[in-house]
Amino acid sequence: MKANTKKMVLNSILLAIGLLLHQLMPALGLPIEPDMALAMLFVVMILNKGDYKTCLISGIITGVFTALTTKFPGGQLPNVLDKVVTVNLMYAFMMISYKLPFVKNLENVKKDTVVTGIMLPVGTLLSGSVFLYSASIIVGLPGSFTALFMAAVVPATALNLVAGLFLFKIINMSLKRASRI
């Protein structure tokens, strides 16, 4: 039970950090701000690989957090929908990625880094697409889907890849040092 409590506390802290990063991230002149909570969600998923229930709950919580802090008019429901769809599809993608031959033979830390490097851009593109599609159906878009995708989702993909890998490395180093204490 102690390890499970420790894992829940770690996940909670990481999701809260993701919320803070999401809230503090400026829109960078884009019509939609990049979703740093999504990058943290993928880090939590990697740390909890094999635990679908924890990943799903983390996705729902991230969806609620981003819905509460969104600056997109009427973007509350699309944020929750996008996180639930994304976490489910990316969980399956993550489990398949760990079985790929070029990933399977790596040591655990490198394996996690490679899978994180794959998940971040694919997941961000998926999340952005689901968000824009659901927003277009529910509340409408302030421009065309393609224009918003190119102006917001593609730059957010690059930003999430860099920031997510950076966050993953920092969290991994912190966890290693904490386990030595």
N, C-alpha and C positions, 0 to 999 in steps of 0.2 A: 504493500500500500504506500510505503514511503516514496518509492521510485515513481509511482503514478502521480502522487501529489507534487513531487518535484517537477515532473514533466508538465503537469497542468499549469503550475506557476510560471515555468519558463515560457510556455506557449502564450499565456496571458500577457506576460511582459513584452514578448516579441510583437504580439498583435497590437498592444498599446503603443509601442514604438512606431509600428506601421501607421497607426492612426495619427500620431503626432507628425510623422513625416508627410502624410497625406494632407493634413491640415495646413502645415507650414509651407508646403511646396507651392511656389508661385505658378501662375498659368503660363509663364514664359512667352506671353504674347499669343498663345494658342487659343482657339475657341473652347477647348476642353483641357483641364489641367492634367498632367501626367499622374498616374495612380501609383504612388509609392507604397501604399498599403498592399497592393497586389504583389509587389516584389517581396515584401515581408511574408505574405501568405505563402508564396512558393518556397521560401526558406523554411517556414514552419512545416510545410508538406514534406520537404526533404528530410528534416530532422525527425519526422514521424512516419517515415516510409513504412508501409505495411499496416498502418493503423488507419483504415478508411474512416471510421467514426470520428476520430480526432480531426482528420483533414476536412471532413464535411462540416463539422461544427465550426472549425476555424474559418471556413469559407463563408458560412452563414453570418458569423460574427463580423467578419471583414465587410461583408455586404451591408450589414446594418450600420457599421461605423462609417463606411464611405457614403451611405445614403444620408446619414446625419450631417455630413460635412461637405456634401457636393455643392458646387457652384453652378451646375447645369440646371436650368429651369425645368422642374418636373422630373429630375433625374433620380429621384429616390427609388422608385420601383425598378427602373432599368438597372440601377446599381446592384440591388439585391439579386435580381434575376441573373445578371451577368456573372456575379461571383458564384452563385450556386451551379450554373451551367459550367463555368470555367473550372471550378474545383473538381467536379465529377469527371469531366473529360481529361483534365490534366492529371488526375490521379491514375486513370487508366494509361495515359501516355507515359507517366513516370514509371509505372510498373513494367511496361513494355520496354522502356529505355534501359532499365537495369538488366534486361535479358539480352540486349544487343551484344553481339560477339566482341566488338571493340571496346565496350564498356565493361562487360562481364569479367574480363581478365585483369582489370586494374585493381590497385589496392583501394580500400574503402574511401579514404579521403579524396583521392583523385576521381574515383567513381562518382562520388557525390558532387564534386566540382563540375565534372563533365555533364552530368544529368542536369544540374542547376543551370549551366550555360546553355543547355538545349531548351529547358523548360521556360526560362525567362522570356526569350523573344517569342517563342511559339505561343505561350500562355498569354502574353500581353497582346499579341495580334488577335488571338481568339477572344479575349475579354473585351477588347476595344470593338471588335466586330459585333459581338453579342450586345454590348451596350448600345452602340449606334443603331443596330437593327431594332432592338426592343424599344429604344427611345423614339425611333421614327414611327413605330406602330402606336405607341402609347401617347406621346405628347407632341411628336413632330420634331424635325431637326431645323436648326437655324440656317442650314445650307444643304448642299447635296451630300449624300452618303460618301461618295468618292472623295469629294473635296475635304470633308471632315476627317475621313480616314487618312488621307495623305498629310493633312495639316496637323493632326493631333495624334493619331494612333502610331504612325510610323516613327515620329520623333520620340514618343513615349516608349516605344519598343527599344530604341537605342539607349535611352536614359535608364530604363528599368534593367537592361542587361548589365550596364556598367555599375549602377548603384547596387543592384541585387547581388552581383558577384562580390563586390566590395563588402556589403553587409554580411554575406555568407562567410567570407574569409574571417572577418572580425568576430562573428559569433562562434565559428568553429575554434578559433584560437582561444577565445574566452572560455569556452566549454572545456577545452583540453587543460587549460591552466586551473580552472576551478576543480576539475576532477583530481588534480595532484594535491590539492589542499586537504 
